[in-house]
Amino acid sequence: MAVGFNAVPSFDPADIFWSGLGALADARFRQSLDYVGLDFFPDVFRPIAADQPADAVTAALTAFRHTSLAQAGIPDTVPIRVCENGWPTGPGRTEQRQTAVLDTVIRTIAGLAANLNINGYSLFALRDADSNAEGLFHHFGFLHDDYTPKPAFATYRQLIKELSNSPAVSAR
């Protein structure tokens, strides 16, 4: 059984979570960690330019590894797992854009895997909670709530097939 915990990116320079964890954690705690998870949703809660999802993913993961985890004294040998990630559809958020963001985000994570010691990826939601409801939290899935696929579903399947055979990803 792997032992770890999840966190979210902090964009507040005054945030003391990681330095506080570093002050409380001892060598036994750090040695017991099998991973640290990151839950992040580029362009969902903090909008980014349409042409910058790869830059945003790179910045978030690099800062997580080299700033946040470093402040806690968590060594680079402890892998990062992306534990929650996704991009919802809905008003102003097209299914085609979901597909493009998905492709860029997952390819960027796979490209950073070796350098940042990333060893896992988990999608936030495969199926919409309620495709007819208002609000973006109901629309994260790659399937509608009746299980009909959105375009991102085929892309996700292709990425799994392609990247699970990639030497950079499958060697982990």
C-alpha positions in Angstrom: 0.0 0.0 0.0 1.3 3.4 -1.0 1.2 6.1 1.7 1.0 9.8 0.6 -1.3 12.8 0.7 -2.8 15.3 -1.8 -2.4 19.0 -1.9 -3.4 21.9 -4.2 -1.1 24.5 -5.7 -0.7 27.6 -3.6 -0.4 31.0 -5.4 -0.1 32.9 -2.1 3.5 33.8 -1.2 2.5 34.2 2.4 1.1 30.6 2.6 2.9 28.8 5.4 1.5 25.3 4.8 4.7 23.8 3.2 7.2 25.5 5.5 5.0 24.6 8.5 4.9 21.0 7.4 8.7 21.1 7.0 9.0 22.3 10.6 6.7 19.6 11.9 7.9 16.7 9.8 10.8 14.5 10.8 13.0 12.2 8.8 10.7 9.3 9.6 7.7 11.1 8.1 9.7 12.0 4.9 11.0 8.4 4.6 7.5 7.0 4.9 6.1 9.0 2.0 5.6 6.9 -1.1 4.2 10.0 -3.1 2.8 13.4 -2.8 -0.3 14.1 -4.8 -1.2 17.3 -6.6 -4.8 18.2 -7.4 -4.8 20.9 -10.1 -7.1 22.2 -12.8 -5.4 24.6 -15.2 -7.8 27.2 -16.6 -10.7 26.2 -14.4 -10.4 28.3 -11.2 -7.7 30.6 -12.4 -8.2 31.5 -16.1 -5.2 31.3 -18.4 -4.7 32.3 -22.0 -6.0 29.8 -24.5 -2.5 29.2 -25.9 -0.8 28.7 -22.5 -2.0 25.4 -20.9 1.4 23.7 -21.4 3.1 26.7 -19.8 0.7 26.7 -16.9 1.1 22.9 -16.3 4.8 23.2 -16.5 4.9 26.1 -14.0 2.5 24.4 -11.6 4.3 21.1 -11.5 7.8 22.7 -11.4 6.8 25.0 -8.5 5.2 22.1 -6.7 8.4 20.0 -6.9 11.0 22.7 -6.5 9.3 25.2 -4.2 6.4 23.6 -2.2 7.9 20.2 -1.6 11.4 21.7 -1.1 10.0 23.9 1.7 8.7 20.8 3.4 12.0 19.1 3.0 10.4 16.4 0.9 13.2 15.1 -1.4 13.0 14.7 -5.2 13.1 10.9 -4.7 9.5 11.1 -3.4 7.3 10.9 -6.6 4.6 13.3 -7.5 1.2 11.9 -8.6 -1.3 14.1 -10.3 -4.3 12.9 -8.3 -7.1 15.1 -9.7 -7.1 16.9 -13.0 -9.8 17.9 -15.5 -11.5 20.6 -17.5 -15.3 21.0 -17.6 -17.5 21.8 -20.5 -20.6 24.0 -20.4 -21.5 27.6 -21.4 -18.5 29.2 -22.9 -16.5 25.9 -22.4 -16.7 23.8 -25.6 -16.2 20.0 -25.8 -13.6 20.7 -28.5 -11.6 22.9 -26.1 -11.9 20.2 -23.4 -10.3 17.8 -25.9 -7.5 20.2 -26.7 -6.8 21.0 -23.1 -6.8 17.3 -22.1 -4.3 16.5 -24.9 -2.0 19.3 -24.0 -2.1 18.8 -20.2 -1.5 15.0 -20.3 1.2 15.3 -22.9 2.9 18.0 -20.9 2.7 15.9 -17.7 4.2 12.9 -19.5 7.0 15.1 -20.9 7.8 16.3 -17.4 7.6 12.8 -15.8 11.2 11.9 -15.8 12.6 15.3 -14.8 10.1 15.9 -12.0 9.7 12.3 -10.8 5.9 12.2 -11.7 4.7 8.6 -11.5 0.9 8.8 -11.8 -2.1 10.6 -13.3 -5.7 10.4 -12.3 -8.6 12.0 -14.1 -11.1 13.9 -11.9 -14.3 12.6 -13.5 -14.8 10.2 -16.4 -18.6 10.9 -16.5 -20.5 14.2 -16.0 -22.4 14.2 -12.7 -25.4 15.8 -14.4 -25.1 17.0 -18.0 -28.3 19.1 -17.8 -27.4 20.9 -14.6 -26.0 24.4 -14.5 -22.6 25.1 -13.1 -19.3 23.7 -14.3 -18.9 21.2 -11.4 -21.4 18.9 -13.1 -19.6 18.8 -16.5 -16.0 17.5 -15.9 -16.6 14.2 -17.5 -15.4 12.9 -20.9 -18.8 11.1 -21.1 -22.2 12.8 -20.7 -24.2 11.5 -17.7 -26.0 9.0 -20.1 -22.6 7.6 -21.0 -22.5 9.0 -24.5 -18.9 10.1 -25.2 -17.7 13.6 -25.6 -14.9 14.1 -28.1 -12.3 14.1 -25.3 -13.2 10.4 -24.5 -11.6 9.2 -27.7 -8.6 11.4 -27.1 -8.2 10.1 -23.6 -8.3 6.5 -24.8 -5.7 7.3 -27.4 -3.4 9.0 -24.9 -3.6 6.0 -22.6 -2.7 3.7 -25.4 0.1 5.9 -26.7 1.6 7.0 -23.4 1.4 3.8 -21.5 3.8 2.4 -24.1 6.1 5.4 -24.0 9.6 4.6 -22.5 9.5 7.8 -20.5 6.2 7.0 -18.9 6.2 3.2 -18.7 9.7 3.0 -17.2 8.3 4.7 -14.0 
